[in-house]
Amino acid sequence: MLLLGILLNIFIRGVVPSLSPLPLGFVDCVEAERGCKEDPRCKELYMTLEYCASEEALAPLGNKASIECLEALSGLHYLPLLACKCQRGARREEHCLKVYWSIRILQASSLLLDGQNVCLKAAQDCGLYEKCGSLRSEYVLACTKHAPGSDHCNRQKCHRALRRFLERVPEEYSLGLLFCPCTDKLCGERRRKTIVPSCSYQERDWIQPNCLLLQSFCRRDQLCRSRLADFQHNCQPSGHSPSSCIRESGAVCLKSYAALIGTIMTPNYVSNSTVDVDLWCNCEGSGNQWQDCLRIQHMFTNNPCLENSISTMGSSSPRPVESTFPPPSRPSPLDQQNELSNNAQDELSNNAVEQSEEEEDMEEEEGGQFDVIPLYAEKATVSNLGSGGGEVSPRLSIGPPPSLLLLLLLLSASLSWG
């Protein structure tokens, strides 16, 4: 009996996996919900979305209720909640999933976005594409988590995570988030907060540094220096070009602008109501270098090439830039999602259910987390969501596991000894 107990203990420890925690770089939805409820405005919007999700589960929402739900979703800017994940098998798994789907009501409901919610749709499209959603979650956590022993974030980690997102996510998603057009201030605020300005460039005392000093620090860093030179070259304005750019390519200018994000010279929108962009700096105390300081500012505030490039990007649907990434061998998930949005409402609901089933299958293979996808996975397409049924994974074997055979052999031997 003692031998049997030892063998069973070894067997259980060998074949039953322990509950692994969420990987670093992901926010638990229960914790994110708790943080949201500490802010009255966030709590109000989240409770509205909870109501929308519960009502939508019973029957399709009416027009008035749909508008209220979309407004609440558009106004919710608490990034940890928008990018949170759930752990399979956790003690509060059911509650975590309730939070998860409450803020992702668009992915599994009859709610449809209109043309005025382009920025919200860009965020939803990013969440549907594995790599975009995963890397966005990483930079949100890095830019909102306080550094040890401090009440502020670790800006270096925030910058690194932002650069990873912009370098590894296709431009049709990353630039779609950065340059989506807005017609109201709520949308403008969502767009401006995309890169978490409170950590990526703003100082806690709201005092802006001198632009000359900012440029001086940038030139001491090889990465920042190279990206600034690239921006100056590709966004140089011209009065004789239809695009207002010397290089005749607004797409190249936008890519160079985005490459500055995650450096000490991170630019961003200056308000929630315009497409004007600038650096977080001023020219106070520049003395006899005043003109030099203004030239730095005017690269962003008085640059027809950059302004026209942003306006052109915002007036059209997100698309790849300059063939930086190889052309896909099949339609992009963004195109397929747009195509499916024109189908009947019941088909959209079926696709949402299939997507949930496919996510569960993938999460079981990747270690037991919900919505945790490898960074270099292929794009998810709407056509292959939920299509895993009926296929045998190469990881699975047909016969009984070797550990079970070994256990039976040892048990047989122990009985014969008795």
SEKEGU-493400 format. One record per residue (C-alpha): residue in one letter; x negated, y, z negated. Coordinates in Angstrom, 1 decimal, padded with zeros to 4 digits. Each point is the difference from the previous one (the first is absolute). Layout:
N
+-------+--------+--------+--------+
! kolke !     c1 !     c2 !     c3 !
+-------+--------+--------+--------+
!     A !      X !      Y !      Z !
...
+-------+--------+--------+--------+
END
This chain:
418
+-------+--------+--------+--------+
! kolke !     c1 !     c2 !     c3 !
+-------+--------+--------+--------+
!     M !  000.0 !  000.0 !  000.0 !
!     L ! -002.9 !  002.4 ! -000.8 !
!     L ! -001.4 ! -000.7 !  003.5 !
!     L !  003.4 !  000.6 !  001.6 !
!     G !  000.3 !  003.4 ! -001.8 !
!     I ! -003.4 !  001.1 !  001.1 !
!     L !  000.7 ! -001.1 !  003.6 !
!     L !  003.4 !  001.9 !  000.0 !
!     N ! -001.7 !  003.1 ! -001.4 !
!     I ! -002.6 ! -000.1 !  002.8 !
!     F !  002.6 ! -000.6 !  002.6 !
!     I !  002.3 !  002.8 ! -001.1 !
!     R ! -002.9 !  002.5 ! -000.2 !
!     G ! -001.3 ! -001.0 !  003.4 !
!     V !  003.3 !  000.1 !  002.0 !
!     V !  002.1 !  002.6 ! -001.8 !
!     P ! -001.3 !  003.5 !  000.9 !
!     S !  000.0 !  002.6 ! -002.8 !
!     L !  001.9 !  003.3 !  000.5 !
!     S ! -002.4 !  002.4 !  001.6 !
!     P !  000.3 !  003.7 ! -000.6 !
!     L !  000.7 !  002.5 !  002.7 !
!     P ! -003.2 !  000.8 !  001.9 !
!     L ! -001.8 !  003.2 ! -000.7 !
!     G !  001.4 !  002.9 !  002.0 !
!     F !  003.7 ! -000.8 ! -000.5 !
!     V !  002.6 !  001.6 ! -002.3 !
!     D !  002.5 ! -002.2 ! -001.8 !
!     C !  003.6 !  001.2 !  000.8 !
!     V !  001.1 ! -000.3 ! -003.7 !
!     E ! -002.9 !  002.3 ! -001.1 !
!     A !  000.8 !  002.4 !  002.9 !
!     E !  003.6 !  000.1 ! -000.9 !
!     R ! -001.0 !  000.9 ! -003.6 !
!     G ! -002.2 !  002.8 !  001.2 !
!     C !  002.8 !  001.4 !  002.3 !
!     K !  002.5 !  000.1 ! -002.8 !
!     E ! -002.3 !  002.2 ! -002.0 !
!     D !  000.7 !  002.8 !  002.6 !
!     P !  003.6 !  001.2 !  000.0 !
!     R !  000.1 !  000.7 !  003.7 !
!     C ! -001.5 ! -003.3 !  001.0 !
!     K !  002.3 ! -001.8 ! -002.5 !
!     E !  003.1 !  001.6 !  001.6 !
!     L ! -001.0 ! -000.9 !  003.5 !
!     Y ! -001.0 ! -003.6 ! -000.9 !
!     M !  003.4 ! -000.5 ! -001.8 !
!     T !  001.8 !  001.1 !  003.1 !
!     L ! -002.0 ! -002.5 !  002.1 !
!     E !  000.8 ! -002.7 ! -002.6 !
!     Y !  003.7 !  000.8 !  000.5 !
!     C ! -000.4 ! -000.1 !  003.8 !
!     A ! -001.6 ! -003.4 ! -000.1 !
!     S !  002.6 ! -001.5 ! -002.2 !
!     E !  002.9 !  001.4 !  002.1 !
!     E ! -001.6 ! -000.9 !  003.3 !
!     A ! -000.2 ! -003.6 ! -001.3 !
!     L !  003.8 ! -000.1 ! -000.3 !
!     A !  001.0 !  001.8 !  003.2 !
!     P ! -001.4 !  002.4 !  002.6 !
!     L ! -000.2 !  003.6 ! -001.3 !
!     G !  002.2 !  002.7 !  001.3 !
!     N ! -001.3 !  003.0 !  001.8 !
!     K ! -000.1 !  002.3 ! -003.0 !
!     A ! -001.6 ! -002.6 ! -002.2 !
!     S ! -002.6 ! -000.8 !  002.7 !
!     I ! -001.0 !  003.7 !  000.3 !
!     E ! -000.4 !  000.2 ! -003.8 !
!     C ! -002.1 ! -003.1 ! -000.1 !
!     L ! -002.3 !  001.2 !  002.9 !
!     E ! -000.4 !  003.3 ! -001.7 !
!     A ! -001.0 ! -001.7 ! -003.3 !
!     L ! -002.5 ! -002.2 !  001.9 !
!     S ! -001.4 !  003.0 !  001.9 !
!     G ! -000.4 !  002.0 ! -003.2 !
!     L ! -001.8 ! -002.8 ! -002.0 !
!     H ! -003.7 !  000.9 !  000.1 !
!     Y ! -001.4 ! -002.1 ! -002.9 !
!     L ! -002.6 ! -001.9 !  001.9 !
!     P ! -000.7 ! -002.8 ! -002.5 !
!     L !  003.7 ! -001.0 !  000.3 !
!     L !  000.1 !  000.2 !  003.8 !
!     A ! -003.1 ! -002.3 !  000.3 !
!     C !  000.6 ! -002.4 ! -002.9 !
!     K ! -000.1 ! -003.8 !  000.2 !
!     C !  001.3 ! -003.0 ! -002.0 !
!     Q ! -001.7 ! -003.1 ! -001.3 !
!     R !  001.7 ! -003.4 !  000.6 !
!     G !  000.7 ! -001.9 ! -003.2 !
!     A ! -000.4 !  003.0 ! -002.3 !
!     R !  002.1 !  000.3 ! -003.1 !
!     R !  002.0 !  003.0 !  001.4 !
!     E ! -000.1 ! -001.2 !  003.6 !
!     E !  003.7 !  000.5 !  000.6 !
!     H !  000.0 !  003.5 ! -001.4 !
!     C ! -003.1 !  000.8 !  002.1 !
!     L !  001.6 ! -001.1 !  003.2 !
!     K !  003.1 !  002.1 ! -000.8 !
!     V ! -002.2 !  003.0 ! -000.2 !
!     Y ! -001.9 ! -001.0 !  003.1 !
!     W !  003.1 ! -000.3 !  002.2 !
!     S !  001.7 !  003.1 ! -001.5 !
!     I ! -002.6 !  002.2 !  001.6 !
!     R ! -000.1 ! -002.0 !  003.2 !
!     I !  003.7 !  000.1 !  000.7 !
!     L ! -000.6 !  000.9 !  003.6 !
!     Q ! -001.8 ! -003.3 !  000.7 !
!     A !  003.0 ! -002.1 ! -001.0 !
!     S !  003.2 !  002.1 !  000.4 !
!     S !  002.3 !  001.5 !  002.5 !
!     L ! -001.5 !  003.5 ! -000.6 !
!     L ! -001.4 !  001.5 !  003.2 !
!     L ! -002.2 !  003.0 !  000.2 !
!     D !  000.8 !  002.9 !  002.2 !
!     G ! -002.4 !  002.1 !  002.1 !
!     Q ! -000.6 !  002.4 ! -002.8 !
!     N ! -001.6 ! -002.6 ! -002.3 !
!     V ! -003.1 ! -000.7 !  002.1 !
!     C ! -002.4 !  000.2 ! -002.9 !
!     L !  002.1 ! -002.4 ! -002.1 !
!     K !  000.1 ! -002.4 !  002.9 !
!     A ! -003.7 !  000.3 !  000.5 !
!     A ! -000.5 ! -001.1 ! -003.7 !
!     Q !  002.5 ! -002.9 !  000.5 !
!     D ! -001.8 ! -001.1 !  003.1 !
!     C ! -003.3 !  000.0 ! -001.8 !
!     G !  001.5 ! -002.2 ! -002.7 !
!     L !  001.2 ! -002.5 !  002.6 !
!     Y ! -003.5 ! -000.3 !  001.5 !
!     E ! -002.1 ! -002.1 ! -002.3 !
!     K ! -003.4 !  001.8 !  000.2 !
!     C !  001.5 !  003.5 ! -000.2 !
!     G !  002.1 ! -000.8 ! -003.1 !
!     S ! -002.8 ! -001.8 ! -001.8 !
!     L ! -002.6 !  002.7 !  000.6 !
!     R !  002.5 !  002.7 ! -000.8 !
!     S !  000.7 ! -001.7 ! -003.3 !
!     E ! -003.7 ! -000.1 ! -000.7 !
!     Y ! -000.6 !  003.8 !  000.5 !
!     V !  003.1 !  000.9 ! -001.9 !
!     L ! -001.3 ! -001.9 ! -003.1 !
!     A ! -003.5 !  001.4 !  000.4 !
!     C !  001.3 !  003.6 !  000.3 !
!     T !  002.5 ! -000.2 ! -002.8 !
!     K ! -001.7 ! -002.1 ! -002.7 !
!     H ! -001.9 !  001.9 ! -002.7 !
!     A ! -003.8 ! -000.6 ! -000.3 !
!     P ! -001.0 ! -001.6 ! -003.3 !
!     G ! -000.3 !  002.6 ! -002.7 !
!     S !  001.5 !  002.7 !  002.2 !
!     D !  003.4 !  001.5 !  000.7 !
!     H ! -000.9 !  000.3 !  003.7 !
!     C ! -000.5 ! -002.4 !  002.9 !
!     N ! -003.3 ! -001.3 !  001.3 !
!     R ! -000.3 !  002.2 !  003.1 !
!     Q ! -002.9 ! -002.1 !  001.5 !
!     K !  002.1 ! -003.1 ! -000.1 !
!     C !  003.0 !  001.9 !  001.4 !
!     H ! -002.0 !  001.2 !  002.9 !
!     R ! -001.4 ! -003.4 !  000.7 !
!     A !  003.5 ! -001.6 !  000.1 !
!     L !  001.3 !  002.8 !  002.2 !
!     R ! -002.8 ! -000.5 !  002.5 !
!     R !  000.7 ! -003.8 !  000.0 !
!     F !  003.6 !  000.6 !  000.8 !
!     L ! -000.7 !  002.4 !  002.8 !
!     E ! -002.8 ! -002.1 !  001.5 !
!     R !  001.7 ! -003.3 ! -000.1 !
!     V !  003.7 !  000.7 !  000.7 !
!     P !  000.9 !  000.6 !  003.7 !
!     E !  000.7 !  003.7 !  000.8 !
!     E !  003.6 ! -000.6 !  001.0 !
!     Y !  000.6 ! -000.6 ! -003.7 !
!     S ! -002.6 !  002.1 ! -001.8 !
!     L !  000.4 !  003.1 !  002.2 !
!     G !  003.8 ! -000.5 !  000.0 !
!     L ! -000.1 !  000.5 ! -003.8 !
!     L ! -002.3 !  003.0 !  000.2 !
!     F !  001.7 !  001.9 !  002.9 !
!     C !  003.6 ! -000.9 ! -000.1 !
!     P !  002.3 !  002.9 !  000.8 !
!     C !  002.2 !  001.5 ! -002.8 !
!     T !  003.1 !  002.2 !  000.1 !
!     D !  000.5 !  000.5 ! -003.8 !
!     K ! -002.2 !  000.6 ! -003.0 !
!     L !  000.6 ! -003.4 ! -001.6 !
!     C ! -001.4 ! -001.7 !  003.1 !
!     G ! -002.9 !  002.6 !  000.0 !
!     E ! -000.8 ! -000.8 ! -003.6 !
!     R ! -000.1 ! -003.7 !  000.7 !
!     R ! -002.3 !  000.6 !  003.0 !
!     R ! -002.3 !  002.3 ! -002.0 !
!     K ! -000.3 ! -002.5 ! -002.9 !
!     T ! -000.9 ! -002.8 !  002.3 !
!     I ! -003.7 !  000.3 ! -000.9 !
!     V !  000.6 !  000.7 ! -003.7 !
!     P ! -001.3 !  003.6 ! -000.1 !
!     S ! -000.1 !  000.1 ! -003.8 !
!     C ! -003.0 ! -002.4 !  000.2 !
!     S ! -001.4 !  000.2 !  003.5 !
!     Y ! -000.9 !  003.7 ! -000.1 !
!     Q !  001.8 !  002.2 ! -002.5 !
!     E ! -001.7 !  001.0 ! -003.3 !
!     R !  001.9 ! -000.4 ! -003.2 !
!     D ! -000.3 !  003.8 ! -000.8 !
!     W !  001.2 !  000.8 !  003.5 !
!     I ! -003.1 !  002.2 !  000.6 !
!     Q ! -001.1 ! -000.3 !  003.6 !
!     P ! -003.8 ! -000.2 !  000.7 !
!     N ! -001.6 !  002.3 !  002.6 !
!     C !  000.1 ! -001.5 !  003.5 !
!     L ! -003.7 !  000.6 !  000.5 !
!     L ! -000.8 ! -002.0 ! -003.1 !
!     L !  002.3 ! -002.8 !  001.2 !
!     Q ! -001.8 ! -000.1 !  003.4 !
!     S ! -003.4 !  000.0 ! -001.8 !
!     F !  001.0 ! -003.0 ! -002.0 !
!     C !  001.3 ! -001.7 !  003.1 !
!     R ! -003.2 !  000.5 !  001.9 !
!     R ! -001.9 ! -001.8 ! -002.8 !
!     D !  002.1 ! -003.1 !  000.6 !
!     Q ! -000.8 ! -001.9 !  003.2 !
!     L !  003.5 ! -001.3 !  000.5 !
!     C !  001.7 !  003.3 ! -000.6 !
!     R ! -002.6 !  001.9 !  002.1 !
!     S !  000.6 ! -002.4 !  003.0 !
!     R !  003.7 !  000.2 ! -000.2 !
!     L !  000.1 !  003.7 ! -000.3 !
!     A ! -002.3 !  000.3 !  003.1 !
!     D !  002.4 ! -002.4 !  001.8 !
!     F !  003.0 !  002.1 ! -000.9 !
!     Q ! -001.7 !  003.2 !  001.1 !
!     H ! -000.9 ! -001.6 !  003.4 !
!     N !  003.4 ! -001.7 !  000.7 !
!     C !  002.3 !  002.8 ! -001.3 !
!     Q ! -001.8 !  002.9 !  001.7 !
!     P !  002.7 !  002.2 !  001.4 !
!     S !  000.1 !  001.3 !  003.6 !
!     G !  002.2 !  002.6 !  001.6 !
!     H ! -000.2 ! -001.6 !  003.4 !
!     S !  001.3 ! -003.4 ! -000.8 !
!     P !  003.6 ! -001.2 ! -000.1 !
!     S ! -000.7 ! -001.9 ! -003.2 !
!     S ! -001.8 !  003.1 ! -001.4 !
!     C ! -003.0 ! -002.4 ! -000.6 !
!     I ! -003.3 !  000.1 !  001.8 !
!     R !  000.0 ! -003.8 !  000.2 !
!     E !  003.5 !  000.0 !  001.4 !
!     S !  001.1 ! -002.6 ! -002.6 !
!     G !  002.1 !  000.8 ! -003.0 !
!     A ! -000.1 ! -003.6 ! -001.0 !
!     V ! -003.8 !  000.1 ! -000.5 !
!     C !  000.4 !  003.1 ! -002.1 !
!     L !  002.6 ! -001.5 ! -002.2 !
!     K ! -002.2 ! -003.1 ! -000.6 !
!     S ! -002.9 !  002.3 ! -001.0 !
!     Y !  002.2 !  002.0 ! -002.3 !
!     A !  001.2 ! -003.2 ! -001.7 !
!     A ! -003.6 ! -001.2 ! -000.4 !
!     L ! -000.6 !  003.0 ! -002.3 !
!     I !  002.6 ! -001.3 ! -002.5 !
!     G ! -001.9 ! -001.8 ! -002.7 !
!     T ! -003.0 !  002.4 !  000.0 !
!     I ! -000.7 !  003.1 ! -002.0 !
!     M !  001.5 !  002.0 !  002.8 !
!     T !  003.4 ! -001.7 !  000.0 !
!     P !  002.6 !  002.2 !  001.8 !
!     N !  003.7 ! -000.2 ! -000.5 !
!     Y !  003.3 !  001.9 !  000.6 !
!     V !  000.1 !  003.3 ! -001.9 !
!     S !  003.8 ! -000.2 ! -000.7 !
!     N !  003.1 ! -002.1 !  000.3 !
!     S !  001.6 !  002.1 !  002.7 !
!     T ! -002.6 !  000.4 !  002.7 !
!     V ! -002.6 ! -002.0 !  002.0 !
!     D ! -002.8 !  002.4 ! -001.0 !
!     V ! -003.1 ! -001.8 ! -001.4 !
!     D ! -003.0 !  001.3 ! -001.9 !
!     L ! -002.8 ! -001.0 ! -002.3 !
!     W !  000.3 !  000.4 ! -003.8 !
!     C ! -002.3 !  003.0 ! -000.2 !
!     N ! -000.1 !  003.8 !  000.4 !
!     C ! -002.5 !  002.7 !  000.9 !
!     E ! -000.1 !  002.0 ! -003.2 !
!     G ! -003.5 !  001.1 ! -001.0 !
!     S ! -001.5 ! -000.8 !  003.4 !
!     G ! -001.8 !  003.4 !  000.1 !
!     N ! -001.8 !  000.6 !  003.3 !
!     Q !  000.9 ! -003.6 !  001.1 !
!     W !  003.7 !  000.9 !  000.2 !
!     Q !  000.2 ! -000.5 !  003.8 !
!     D ! -001.8 ! -003.4 ! -000.3 !
!     C !  002.6 ! -001.0 ! -002.6 !
!     L !  002.9 !  001.1 !  002.1 !
!     R ! -001.4 ! -002.1 !  002.9 !
!     I !  000.3 ! -003.1 ! -002.2 !
!     Q !  003.6 !  000.8 ! -000.9 !
!     H !  000.9 !  000.8 !  003.6 !
!     M ! -001.0 ! -003.5 !  001.2 !
!     F !  003.3 ! -001.0 ! -001.6 !
!     T !  002.1 !  003.1 ! -000.4 !
!     N ! -000.6 !  001.7 !  003.4 !
!     N ! -000.7 ! -002.9 !  002.3 !
!     P !  002.4 ! -000.3 !  003.0 !
!     C ! -001.5 ! -003.4 !  000.9 !
!     L !  000.8 ! -001.5 ! -003.4 !
!     E !  003.4 !  001.7 ! -000.3 !
!     N !  001.1 ! -001.2 !  003.4 !
!     S ! -001.3 ! -003.5 ! -000.7 !
!     I !  002.0 ! -000.3 ! -003.2 !
!     S !  003.2 !  001.4 !  001.6 !
!     T ! -000.3 ! -002.3 !  003.0 !
!     M ! -000.5 ! -003.0 ! -002.3 !
!     G !  003.0 !  001.0 ! -002.1 !
!     S !  002.3 !  000.4 !  003.1 !
!     S ! -000.6 ! -003.6 !  001.2 !
!     S !  000.2 ! -003.4 ! -001.5 !
!     P ! -003.2 ! -001.4 ! -001.7 !
!     R ! -002.4 ! -001.6 !  002.5 !
!     P ! -003.5 ! -001.3 !  000.2 !
!     V ! -002.8 !  002.6 !  000.5 !
!     E ! -002.6 ! -000.2 !  002.8 !
!     S !  000.0 ! -003.8 !  000.1 !
!     T ! -002.1 ! -000.1 ! -003.1 !
!     F !  001.6 ! -003.4 ! -000.7 !
!     P !  000.3 ! -002.6 !  002.7 !
!     P !  003.4 ! -000.2 !  001.6 !
!     P !  002.3 ! -002.6 ! -001.7 !
!     S !  000.8 ! -003.2 !  001.9 !
!     R !  003.7 !  000.4 ! -001.0 !
!     P !  002.3 !  002.9 ! -000.9 !
!     S ! -000.9 !  001.8 ! -003.1 !
!     P !  002.1 ! -000.6 ! -003.2 !
!     L !  001.0 !  003.7 !  000.2 !
!     D !  001.4 ! -000.4 !  003.5 !
!     Q !  001.8 ! -003.2 ! -000.9 !
!     Q !  001.5 !  001.5 ! -003.1 !
!     N !  001.4 !  002.9 !  002.1 !
!     E !  001.4 ! -002.4 !  002.5 !
!     L !  001.8 ! -002.0 ! -002.7 !
!     S !  001.5 !  003.1 ! -001.6 !
!     N !  002.2 !  000.3 !  003.1 !
!     N !  001.6 ! -003.4 ! -000.6 !
!     A !  003.1 ! -000.9 ! -002.0 !
!     Q ! -000.1 !  000.6 ! -003.7 !
!     D !  000.4 ! -003.6 ! -000.8 !
!     E ! -003.2 ! -000.8 !  001.9 !
!     L ! -001.9 !  002.5 ! -002.0 !
!     S !  001.2 ! -001.6 ! -003.2 !
!     N ! -001.0 ! -003.5 !  001.2 !
!     N ! -003.5 !  001.4 !  000.9 !
!     A ! -000.3 !  001.4 ! -003.5 !
!     V !  000.8 ! -003.4 ! -001.5 !
!     E ! -002.5 ! -001.7 !  002.3 !
!     Q ! -002.7 !  002.5 ! -000.9 !
!     S !  000.5 ! -000.7 ! -003.8 !
!     E ! -000.3 ! -003.8 !  000.7 !
!     E ! -003.2 !  000.5 !  002.0 !
!     E ! -001.5 !  002.3 ! -002.6 !
!     E !  000.6 ! -002.7 ! -002.7 !
!     D ! -001.7 ! -002.7 !  002.2 !
!     M ! -003.0 !  002.2 !  000.6 !
!     E ! -000.3 !  001.0 ! -003.6 !
!     E !  000.0 ! -003.7 ! -001.2 !
!     E ! -003.0 ! -000.7 !  002.4 !
!     E ! -001.9 !  003.1 ! -001.1 !
!     G !  000.0 ! -000.6 ! -003.8 !
!     G !  003.5 !  000.6 ! -001.3 !
!     Q !  000.6 !  003.7 !  000.3 !
!     F !  002.8 !  001.8 !  001.8 !
!     D ! -000.9 !  002.3 !  002.9 !
!     V ! -003.8 ! -000.6 ! -000.4 !
!     I ! -001.5 ! -000.4 !  003.4 !
!     P ! -003.6 ! -000.5 !  001.1 !
!     L ! -001.6 !  003.2 !  001.3 !
!     Y ! -000.9 ! -001.3 !  003.3 !
!     A !  003.2 ! -001.9 !  000.8 !
!     E !  001.7 !  000.4 !  003.4 !
!     K !  002.8 !  002.5 !  000.4 !
!     A !  003.3 ! -001.3 ! -001.2 !
!     T !  002.6 !  000.0 !  002.8 !
!     V !  003.7 ! -000.1 ! -000.4 !
!     S !  000.3 ! -002.9 !  002.4 !
!     N ! -002.1 ! -002.3 ! -002.2 !
!     L !  001.5 !  001.0 ! -003.4 !
!     G !  001.5 ! -003.1 ! -001.5 !
!     S ! -001.2 ! -002.3 !  002.8 !
!     G ! -002.1 ! -002.2 ! -002.2 !
!     G !  002.7 ! -002.6 ! -000.6 !
!     G ! -000.6 ! -003.4 !  001.5 !
!     E ! -003.8 !  000.4 !  000.3 !
!     V ! -002.5 ! -002.0 ! -002.0 !
!     S ! -002.8 !  002.0 ! -001.5 !
!     P ! -003.5 ! -001.3 !  000.7 !
!     R ! -000.7 !  000.3 ! -003.7 !
!     L !  002.6 ! -002.7 ! -000.8 !
!     S ! -000.8 ! -003.7 !  000.2 !
!     I !  002.6 ! -002.7 !  000.8 !
!     G ! -001.0 ! -002.5 ! -002.7 !
!     P ! -000.1 !  000.4 ! -003.8 !
!     P ! -002.7 !  002.3 ! -001.4 !
!     P ! -003.4 ! -001.6 ! -000.8 !
!     S !  000.3 !  001.0 ! -003.7 !
!     L !  003.3 ! -002.0 ! -000.3 !
!     L ! -001.6 ! -003.1 !  001.6 !
!     L ! -003.0 !  000.4 ! -002.4 !
!     L !  002.4 !  000.2 ! -003.0 !
!     L !  001.9 ! -003.1 !  001.0 !
!     L ! -003.3 ! -001.9 !  000.5 !
!     L ! -001.2 !  001.0 ! -003.4 !
!     L !  003.3 ! -000.8 ! -001.7 !
!     S !  000.0 ! -003.5 !  001.7 !
!     A ! -003.6 ! -000.6 ! -001.2 !
!     S !  000.8 !  001.1 ! -003.6 !
!     L !  003.0 ! -002.4 ! -000.1 !
!     S ! -002.1 ! -002.9 !  001.3 !
!     W ! -002.5 !  000.8 ! -002.8 !
!     G !  002.7 ! -000.3 ! -002.6 !
+-------+--------+--------+--------+
END
